[in-house]
């Protein structure tokens, strides 16, 4: 019984940290894409 509680707790924490790192990675990618788009449109305007 205690093992299943620990397992679900560990799974929850793992999912939380995985989601957090995915969000940070996505933000970083969007930041890079945004900078590329800005410089790209900057050349044409």
Secondary structure as the mmCIF struct_conf table of DSSP 4:
data_model
#
loop_
_struct_conf.conf_type_id
_struct_conf.id
_struct_conf.beg_label_comp_id
_struct_conf.beg_label_asym_id
_struct_conf.beg_label_seq_id
_struct_conf.end_label_comp_id
_struct_conf.end_label_asym_id
_struct_conf.end_label_seq_id
HELX_RH_AL_P HELX_RH_AL_P1 UNK A 2 UNK A 44
#
